[in-house]
Amino acid sequence: MAELAQLDAEGLVVADVGCGSGRTVRALLAAGSGGPATGTGSSAERSTGVGWHAPAVVHALDHVSALDDDLLADPRVRSRIADLDARLPWDDGELDRVVSLNAAEHLADPVAHLAEVHRVLRPGGLCVLAHSDWDTALFTSTDDVLTRQLVDGFTAANPGPGPSDGFMGRKLLALAATGAERGAPWEVVTATSWADPHRRFDDGSLAWKVATGVLAAAQHDAALLARAAGWMEELRSLAAAGQFLFTVTDVAVVLRRA
Ligand SMILES: C[S@@+](CC[C@H](N)C(=O)[O-])C[C@H]1O[C@@H](n2cnc3c(N)ncnc32)[C@H](O)[C@@H]1O
């Protein structure tokens, strides 16, 4: 994440919007130390790298309070409880970097949000907009037809109280382009995508978490739910036998405020 955010100077002020428990905040603070202290080891986290500088301040914003206790206690971290569908709680040009990971799909108007990000960034400041594209979720299974049906159901489902979009990753560039029409022009610095391989399926693993969401999305259909429960058990067995693979395509665009 430090590499995507190009933390190329000391004293940078960064915001992670839609921070959740703070895995991105953690990765940012580890910049310059050779790698994140903890984390799932995804490409976005691994790209911390020596040569970058940990930010002086990381604002960690979410509309619920879920930040890990050690991050709350870190003097470099400022927890902000705010709504990303409203005006952001920073002055014009106050921030050097804004990072947003898997948050855009939940917003009522992601283009309006991006215009707000444009406002709070200083000229030349960077926005890292990253998203998993859930439609690309890949699970090894002996029943490919059922897997496709379940992933399609998961992609179409709206798990939370707000909106969601399982195709958001591939739309990030279009989102940025639309910003120009609302007075927030961006220069696209990079657009990258990757898919990390995950072979574990124990409780708490990324594959297990996504499969649990897949199961939840099948709740409305009792027959499908029963088959999905069997599908989950099979994934666990395949993983135990070393035959399991899970991936999902992640997309990241880096945008510069002119
Ligand atoms: C899928 S999680 C991603 C969390 C974190 N960025 C990560 O990748 O681990 C989406 C996050 O966006 C937050 N979120 C969703 N809608 C929001 C809103 N309107 N305002 C602020 N935060 C919001 C959720 O509370 C959640 O923490």
The ligand as a MOL file (V3000), in Angstrom:
LIG
                    3D

  0  0  0     0  0            999 V3000
M  V30 BEGIN CTAB
M  V30 COUNTS 27 29 0 0 0
M  V30 BEGIN ATOM
M  V30 1 C -15.5380 -3.9270 3.1210 0
M  V30 2 S -15.1200 -2.8750 4.4370 0 CHG=1
M  V30 3 C -13.4560 -2.4350 4.0490 0
M  V30 4 C -12.6630 -2.0790 5.2680 0
M  V30 5 C -11.2040 -1.7790 5.0040 0
M  V30 6 N -11.0120 -0.7060 4.0700 0
M  V30 7 C -10.5050 -3.0250 4.5310 0
M  V30 8 O -10.2710 -3.1750 3.3510 0
M  V30 9 O -10.2300 -3.8870 5.3680 0 CHG=-1
M  V30 10 C -15.9980 -1.3680 4.0640 0
M  V30 11 C -15.8640 -0.3370 5.1430 0
M  V30 12 O -16.5000 0.8620 4.7260 0
M  V30 13 C -17.2480 1.3720 5.8120 0
M  V30 14 N -18.3390 2.1910 5.2690 0
M  V30 15 C -19.3440 1.7890 4.4790 0
M  V30 16 N -20.1610 2.8230 4.2010 0
M  V30 17 C -19.6390 3.8970 4.8290 0
M  V30 18 C -20.0310 5.2660 4.9270 0
M  V30 19 N -21.1260 5.7190 4.3200 0
M  V30 20 N -19.2770 6.0980 5.6520 0
M  V30 21 C -18.1540 5.6520 6.2880 0
M  V30 22 N -17.7360 4.3720 6.2290 0
M  V30 23 C -18.4730 3.5030 5.5090 0
M  V30 24 C -17.7340 0.1500 6.5560 0
M  V30 25 O -18.1030 0.4410 7.8980 0
M  V30 26 C -16.5360 -0.7740 6.4510 0
M  V30 27 O -15.6400 -0.5980 7.5100 0
M  V30 END ATOM
M  V30 BEGIN BOND
M  V30 1 1 1 2
M  V30 2 1 2 3
M  V30 3 1 2 10
M  V30 4 1 3 4
M  V30 5 1 4 5
M  V30 6 1 5 6
M  V30 7 1 5 7
M  V30 8 2 7 8
M  V30 9 1 7 9
M  V30 10 1 10 11
M  V30 11 1 11 12
M  V30 12 1 11 26
M  V30 13 1 12 13
M  V30 14 1 13 14
M  V30 15 1 13 24
M  V30 16 1 14 15
M  V30 17 1 14 23
M  V30 18 2 15 16
M  V30 19 1 16 17
M  V30 20 1 17 18
M  V30 21 2 17 23
M  V30 22 1 18 19
M  V30 23 2 18 20
M  V30 24 1 20 21
M  V30 25 2 21 22
M  V30 26 1 22 23
M  V30 27 1 24 25
M  V30 28 1 24 26
M  V30 29 1 26 27
M  V30 END BOND
M  V30 END CTAB
M  END
